[in-house]
Structure formats: structure tokens, C-alpha cells
Amino acid sequence: CQFHVLSFIDALFLSFSAICGVGVSFFPLNTFSLFGKIILMLIMYIGSIGVLTVILGIIYYFSFYNAESYGLAREILNIIQIKKIGSFLKIIFLGSSAALIAGALCYLSLAFFLDTPLSFINACFVSLNFFTNIGFSVSEIISENLSTHPLWYTISSALMLLGGAGFLFVFE
């Protein structure tokens, strides 16, 4: 397998694509090294779940230090009507992490029963991709035998539904 060495502009484009949720890559994902896939997954996670957590963390910080003096923080707290944002941040982080790990384990189990090779990192990447609805093409890191199985669609649909429902819950 030939690994790609990205130029700065290609890496910047790929990073923006991952953090913004677009999922465009000019390089096949199977040509990324383990380190490259992990970095890409971290960027995807920060872009989808992390940004929301950071925003709520900033609001919590301002609310902790007298939200009355910070008009914007007070208005946001009134809109989302959450008294204990710290607890909410833990729920977001733990809930999304649990969904990602459960998805990866489901993909690995399906691959095992179909006797199809699938690495843990690729299962995590696919799980994160569907949960965050980012949209990278994963066909080059998943075998056709696996990606055409009905359970594949069930797992992927469940992850997309969980990810979408999580964001709707947060912004309700």
C-alpha cells in the first residue's frame, strides 16, 4: 500500500473538509497511515462533537463567573434552559463516545461473522463518519462483501440516526 505525503495546502483542505463536515478527500482513505487516520478522526470528532462541547464549555465558564455580567452567556443559558451545563457536557462527550465505540464494535462483529478483514481503526473511522454525518467515502477501506450486507445498512443508519437525534436534542 502506497502512502501519500500531503502538501501543506492538501492537508489544510482535508482538515477543513473534516472539521466542517463535508468529507471531501482527493486521496483514497486506504492510503493514509494509521497516524494519518487517527489525526483525521480527531479532526472529525472536534468538528462535529467537539465544537458543540467547546461552545457549551465557554458558556459554562462565563455562567460560572456570574452570567449576569455577561449578556450573551446569560441569553444563551436562557435559550437552552440548562442549569448544569457541566453535567450536560459530560453527557454529550460520554454519549457520543459510547455511540462511536458501539458502532465500531458492531462493524467489527459483522466483519468477523462474514470472515471479512476489518481493522479496528477502520471500524472506528467508519463509525465516526456515519455518526457525525460527515460523508467521507469509505468504500476503499471496507470490503464490498461487508458494505453490501443488510446489517451494514442497519448499523450505518442507526449511527446516522443517533448522531442526528443527538444534535436535535442539543439544539431543542
Disulfide bonds with the S-S distance in Angstrom:
none
